[in-house]
Amino acid sequence: MSETPGTATDPRATGEPVPAGAAADHGKTGATIELENLTKRYPGSAAPAVDNVNMEIKAGEIVIFVGPSGCGKSTTLKMINRLIEPTGGRIRIAGEDVTHMDPVKLRRKIGYAIQASGLFPHMTVAQNIALVPKMVGWPKSKIDARVEEMLDLVGLDPGEFHGRYPRQLSGGQQQRVGVARALAADPPVLLMDEPFGAVDPITRDHLQDELIRLQRELHKTIVFVTHDFDEAIKLGDRIAVLRERSRIAQFDTPEAILTNPADDFVSGFVGAGAALKRLNLTRVRDVEITDYPTVKIDDPLQDVFDKLRSGSTNEILLLDKRGRPYKWLRRGDLMRAKGSLARAGTLVADTVTRDATLRDALEAVLTDNTGRVAVTGRRGEYEGVVDMETLMNSVHELLEADRLDAIEHQHQLEEARADQTHADQEGDGGGARA
């Protein structure tokens, strides 16, 4: 693996959050970030890579940088923790000018998570997470407790994952450990450079849900770079759509950008189907989650038969020994079971959490082809279902809201034109009288 900044073999990739004195105060919330005329010019280049960026990021919000390849979004991100040194301008974090402070001290206040996790391959999961607290002088007992806490926070069983090496983890598990490491010393600021770009779409959706859940608990200030506008809509409190040289085309809430893009450049990122993209703004927790008949895999077969026969549906959900959705069972499946559920039913292809978007849920319903999707908790345990009818009602509500907004916008335009015509006529009349 190459030893470039921000990769697994570069200590700077850990983010080196908060000094030892501050680290004792777990639960530290986010800090404001102010960028003032931030500029990066490389020697020999006629134009700057980043040109006079001015931006204020509020404490505790997720701000997404999105823009075309090469526009400077990652360069801007890396200037915040001085992995790339600015050529000009200022950076303030929590009101403190950090532009010229010791960059190592700066990085101890900032978590940093990158694509492909950046874990050290020769260290165990626990050693990777413990790295920064150890560097800043935490006692061993405190580090051990923090490792357990962070693994639990990102949804990994400490007993199962503590001693594993990165090569023994899936891509999604590696990314969870990477986030745990970045947050281990409780930094107020977390920088994330396309952290979920190297995993498959289903894992990516679940990692996004985990980040949303973590943010509801931790309230960090998160700056997140992505090239995926749907990801930006799903995760961001505000989105900065960047042009070439990181010039800001629009910096606003996802809903404002979807409904009122600033210009054709921003419209190009929004693309077609803005109403459907707004499904990314509504969470599963915001709609009705209903219960559904369930059985456990170790329940007696006769009990499964009885529950299915007596139920109001022709289908039940089979849960595994940990209470996680496993198979959809229909009455006909049980006739073929012949004393075992091993070959009966249809495997659950996908699930969603309460932090998933309605778009995620709609895609999962279509993938599972059952008319519903199971909703799970942080460890995958069954919590209920969302059905197609609920999702389609939400789509219709969004489309109707868009239709009413369009009518209102048209009325406003007509009133503005009428007012302008009246003002012009008044002006002409006044001139004639003069």
C-alpha positions in Angstrom: 0.0 0.0 0.0 1.4 3.4 -1.0 2.4 5.8 1.7 0.5 8.9 0.6 -1.1 11.3 3.0 -4.5 10.1 4.2 -3.9 6.4 3.5 -3.6 3.6 6.0 0.1 4.0 6.4 0.0 7.7 7.1 -0.6 8.6 10.8 -2.4 11.8 9.7 -5.2 9.6 8.4 -6.3 9.0 11.9 -7.4 12.6 12.4 -5.6 12.8 15.8 -8.6 14.3 17.6 -8.6 16.3 20.9 -5.8 16.8 23.3 -5.7 14.6 26.4 -7.0 17.3 28.7 -10.1 17.8 26.6 -10.6 14.2 25.8 -11.8 13.4 29.2 -15.0 15.2 28.5 -16.8 12.6 26.4 -20.0 13.9 24.7 -18.2 17.0 23.2 -20.6 18.5 20.5 -19.7 20.2 17.3 -17.8 23.5 16.7 -18.3 26.2 14.1 -16.0 26.3 11.1 -15.4 29.5 9.2 -13.6 29.7 6.0 -12.5 33.2 4.9 -11.1 33.8 1.4 -9.6 30.3 1.6 -7.3 29.8 -1.4 -4.9 27.1 -2.7 -2.6 27.9 -5.6 -0.1 25.2 -6.8 3.3 26.3 -8.2 3.2 26.5 -12.0 -0.6 26.6 -12.2 -2.1 29.6 -14.0 -5.3 29.5 -11.9 -5.8 28.5 -8.2 -7.2 25.1 -7.4 -9.4 26.7 -4.8 -10.3 30.3 -5.2 -11.4 32.5 -2.3 -13.9 30.3 -0.6 -16.1 31.9 2.1 -18.3 29.7 4.2 -19.7 29.4 7.7 -20.5 25.9 8.9 -22.7 25.8 12.0 -21.8 23.8 15.1 -23.4 20.3 15.0 -24.5 20.3 11.4 -23.6 18.1 8.4 -22.5 20.0 5.4 -21.9 18.2 2.2 -19.5 19.4 -0.5 -20.7 18.1 -3.9 -19.4 19.1 -7.4 -17.8 17.7 -10.5 -14.5 15.8 -10.5 -11.6 18.1 -10.1 -13.6 21.1 -8.8 -11.5 21.3 -5.6 -14.0 19.8 -3.0 -11.5 17.4 -1.5 -8.7 20.0 -1.5 -11.0 22.4 0.3 -11.8 19.7 2.9 -8.1 18.8 3.5 -7.3 22.5 4.0 -9.6 22.5 7.1 -7.2 20.1 8.9 -4.2 21.4 7.0 -3.4 18.1 5.3 -3.1 20.6 2.4 -1.7 23.9 3.4 -3.7 27.0 2.3 -2.0 29.5 0.1 -4.2 32.3 1.5 -7.2 33.0 3.7 -8.1 32.0 7.2 -9.7 29.0 8.9 -11.5 29.5 12.3 -12.8 26.6 14.4 -14.9 27.5 17.4 -13.8 31.1 16.8 -10.1 30.3 17.0 -7.9 31.2 14.0 -6.1 27.9 13.3 -4.5 28.9 10.0 -1.0 29.2 11.4 -1.2 27.0 14.5 0.8 23.7 14.8 -1.0 21.4 12.3 -0.5 18.4 14.5 -2.3 20.2 17.4 -5.0 21.2 14.9 -5.5 17.6 13.8 -6.0 16.5 17.4 -9.2 18.5 17.3 -10.4 17.0 14.1 -11.5 13.5 13.2 -10.8 12.3 9.6 -12.4 9.4 7.8 -11.5 8.4 4.2 -12.6 6.0 1.4 -11.5 2.4 2.1 -11.3 3.2 5.8 -7.5 3.8 6.0 -7.1 1.2 8.8 -3.6 0.0 9.7 -3.5 -3.6 8.4 -1.0 -4.8 11.0 -3.1 -3.6 13.9 -6.2 -5.2 15.4 -9.5 -3.4 15.4 -9.0 -2.4 19.0 -5.5 -1.2 18.3 -6.7 0.9 15.4 -9.4 2.6 17.5 -7.1 3.1 20.5 -4.3 4.7 18.4 -5.2 8.4 18.9 -6.2 8.1 22.6 -2.9 6.4 23.2 -1.0 9.0 21.4 -2.5 11.8 23.5 -1.7 10.0 26.8 -4.9 8.4 28.0 -4.5 5.7 30.7 -4.9 2.1 29.5 -8.1 1.5 31.5 -9.7 4.5 29.9 -8.6 3.5 26.4 -10.0 0.0 26.8 -13.3 1.3 27.9 -13.4 3.8 25.0 -12.7 1.1 22.5 -15.6 -1.0 23.8 -17.8 2.1 23.7 -16.9 3.0 20.2 -17.4 -0.5 18.8 -20.8 -0.6 20.4 -21.6 2.9 19.0 -20.9 1.9 15.4 -23.0 -1.3 15.8 -20.1 -3.9 16.1 -20.1 -6.4 18.9 -16.9 -5.7 21.0 -16.5 -9.3 21.9 -16.6 -10.4 18.3 -14.5 -7.7 16.6 -12.1 -6.5 19.3 -9.2 -8.8 18.2 -9.8 -9.0 14.5 -7.6 -7.6 11.8 -8.8 -5.4 9.0 -8.4 -8.1 6.4 -10.9 -10.2 8.4 -13.6 -7.6 8.0 -16.0 -6.8 5.2 -15.8 -3.4 3.5 -18.7 -2.1 5.5 -17.2 -3.3 8.8 -13.9 -1.6 7.9 -15.7 1.7 7.3 -17.5 1.4 10.7 -14.1 0.9 12.4 -12.7 3.8 10.5 -15.4 6.1 11.8 -15.0 4.7 15.3 -11.3 5.5 15.1 -11.9 9.0 13.8 -14.3 9.6 16.8 -12.3 7.8 19.4 -10.9 10.9 21.2 -14.2 12.8 20.9 -13.3 15.6 18.4 -15.9 18.3 17.8 -15.2 18.2 14.0 -15.3 15.2 11.7 -14.1 15.4 8.1 -15.2 12.7 5.7 -13.7 12.4 2.2 -16.0 10.1 0.2 -15.9 7.5 3.0 -18.6 5.2 1.6 -17.5 5.4 -2.1 -15.8 2.0 -2.2 -18.6 -0.3 -0.9 -21.6 -1.9 -2.6 -24.9 0.1 -2.8 -26.7 -1.9 -0.1 -23.8 -1.6 2.4 -23.5 2.1 1.5 -27.2 2.7 2.3 -26.7 1.1 5.7 -23.5 3.0 6.4 -25.3 6.3 5.6 -28.1 5.3 8.0 -25.5 4.6 10.7 -24.0 8.0 10.2 -27.4 9.7 10.6 -28.0 7.7 13.7 -24.6 8.5 15.1 -25.1 12.2 14.4 -28.4 12.2 16.3 -26.5 10.9 19.3 -23.2 12.9 19.0 -24.1 16.3 17.3 -20.6 16.7 15.8 -19.8 19.2 13.0 -19.4 17.0 9.9 -18.0 18.1 6.6 -18.5 15.4 4.0 -17.3 15.2 0.4 -19.2 13.2 -2.2 -19.8 13.1 -5.9 -23.2 11.5 -5.4 -26.0 14.1 -5.2 -28.5 11.5 -3.8 -26.1 10.9 -1.0 -25.8 14.6 -0.4 -29.6 15.0 -0.2 -29.9 12.1 2.2 -27.1 13.1 4.7 -26.8 16.9 4.5 -28.3 19.5 6.7 -27.0 21.9 4.1 -25.3 21.2 0.7 -22.6 23.3 -0.9 -22.8 22.8 -4.7 -19.3 23.7 -5.9 -18.2 24.9 -9.4 -14.6 24.8 -10.7 -12.1 26.0 -8.1 -14.6 25.4 -5.3 -16.6 28.5 -6.1 -20.0 28.1 -4.5 -22.9 27.8 -6.9 -25.5 27.3 -4.1 -25.2 26.7 -0.4 -28.6 25.8 1.1 -30.8 23.0 2.5 -31.4 19.9 0.4 -35.1 20.9 0.1 -34.3 24.4 -1.1 -31.9 23.1 -3.7 -34.3 20.5 -5.0 -37.3 22.9 -5.2 -35.4 26.1 -6.2 -32.0 25.4 -7.8 -30.0 28.6 -8.2 -29.1 28.2 -11.9 -28.7 25.7 -14.7 -25.4 24.4 -13.2 -27.2 23.4 -10.0 -30.2 22.1 -11.9 -27.8 19.7 -13.7 -26.9 18.2 -10.3 -30.5 17.9 -9.2 -31.3 16.2 -12.5 -34.7 14.8 -13.4 -37.3 13.5 -10.9 -36.8 16.1 -8.2 -40.1 15.0 -6.5 -38.8 11.4 -6.2 -35.4 12.7 -5.0 -37.3 14.4 -2.2 -38.0 10.9 -0.9 -34.5 11.2 0.4 -35.6 14.0 2.8 -38.2 11.8 4.6 -37.1 9.0 7.0 -38.7 5.7 7.7 -39.2 6.9 11.3 -41.5 9.7 9.9 -44.1 7.3 8.5 -46.2 4.5 9.9 -44.2 1.4 10.9 -46.6 -1.5 11.4 -46.2 -4.8 13.2 -46.3 -8.1 11.3 -46.8 -11.7 12.3 -43.4 -13.3 13.1 -42.0 -16.6 14.2 -38.6 -17.7 15.4 -36.5 -20.2 13.5 -36.4 -22.5 16.5 -40.2 -22.4 17.1 -41.9 -25.8 16.7 -43.1 -26.3 13.1 -46.7 -26.9 14.3 -46.7 -23.5 16.0 -45.6 -21.9 12.8 -48.4 -23.7 10.9 -51.0 -22.6 13.5 -49.9 -19.0 13.5 -50.0 -18.8 9.7 -53.4 -20.5 9.5 -55.0 -18.3 12.1 -53.4 -15.0 11.0 -55.1 -12.3 8.8 -52.2 -12.6 6.3 -51.1 -15.4 4.0 -47.5 -14.7 4.9 -45.3 -14.4 8.1 -41.8 -13.3 8.7 -39.3 -15.9 10.0 -36.7 -14.5 12.4 -33.3 -16.0 13.1 -32.0 -16.9 16.6 -30.9 -13.2 17.1 -34.4 -11.9 16.2 -33.2 -10.7 12.7 -35.4 -11.0 9.6 -34.5 -14.2 7.8 -37.3 -15.5 5.5 -40.8 -14.7 4.3 -43.0 -17.8 4.7 -46.2 -18.4 2.8 -48.8 -21.1 3.5 -47.7 -23.0 0.4 -44.1 -23.0 1.7 -45.1 -24.8 4.8 -46.7 -27.6 2.9 -43.3 -28.3 1.3 -41.4 -27.9 4.5 -41.7 -31.6 5.5 -40.7 -31.0 9.1 -38.0 -28.4 8.5 -37.9 -24.7 7.6 -34.4 -25.0 6.1 -35.7 -25.1 2.5 -39.0 -23.3 3.0 -39.7 -19.6 2.2 -37.9 -16.8 0.5 -34.8 -15.2 1.9 -35.1 -11.5 3.0 -33.1 -9.7 0.4 -32.9 -6.3 2.1 -34.0 -4.4 5.3 -34.0 -0.8 6.3 -33.5 1.0 9.6 -35.6 3.8 11.0 -32.9 6.3 9.8 -33.2 5.1 6.2 -35.0 7.3 3.7 -38.2 6.5 2.0 -36.3 6.1 -1.2 -34.2 3.4 0.4 -37.4 1.7 1.6 -39.0 1.9 -1.8 -35.9 0.4 -3.5 -35.9 -2.4 -0.8 -39.6 -3.2 -1.3 -39.0 -3.5 -5.1 -35.9 -5.7 -4.4 -37.6 -8.0 -2.0 -40.7 -8.2 -4.3 -43.0 -8.8 -1.3 -44.9 -5.5 -1.1 -43.2 -4.6 2.2 -39.8 -4.2 3.8 -38.7 -5.2 7.3 -37.4 -2.4 9.6 -34.5 -3.3 11.9 -32.7 -1.8 14.9 -29.0 -1.0 15.2 -28.0 -4.7 15.6 -30.4 -5.9 12.8 -33.2 -7.0 15.2 -36.7 -6.9 13.7 -38.8 -3.8 14.7 -41.7 -3.8 12.2 -42.5 -3.3 8.5 -43.2 -0.5 6.0 -45.5 -1.5 3.2 -45.9 -0.3 -0.4 -49.2 1.5 0.3 -47.5 3.7 2.9 -44.6 4.5 0.5 -46.9 5.3 -2.4 -49.0 7.6 -0.3 -45.9 9.5 0.6 -44.9 9.8 -3.1 -48.4 11.1 -3.9 -48.2 13.6 -1.1 -44.8 14.9 -2.4 -46.1 15.1 -6.0 -49.2 17.0 -4.8 -47.0 19.4 -2.7 -44.9 20.0 -5.8 -48.0 20.7 -7.9 -49.3 23.2 -5.3 -45.9 24.9 -5.1 -45.7 25.2 -8.9 -49.2 26.8 -8.9 -48.2 29.2 -6.1 -45.0 30.1 -7.9 -46.9 30.8 -11.1 -49.3 33.0 -9.3 -46.4 35.0 -7.8 -44.9 35.4 -11.2 -48.2 36.7 -12.6 -48.7 39.1 -9.7 -45.1 40.4 -10.2 -45.7 40.9 -13.9 -49.0 42.7 -13.2 -47.3 44.9 -10.6 -44.5 45.8 -13.1 -47.1 46.5 -15.8 -49.0 48.8 -13.5 -45.8 50.6 -12.4 -44.8 51.1 -16.1 -48.2 52.5 -16.9 -48.0 54.8 -13.9 -44.6 56.0 -15.0 -45.8 56.6 -18.6 -48.8 58.5 -17.3 -46.7 60.7 -15.0 -44.4 61.5 -17.9 -47.3 62.5 -20.1 -48.7 64.8 -17.4 -45.3 66.4 -17.0 
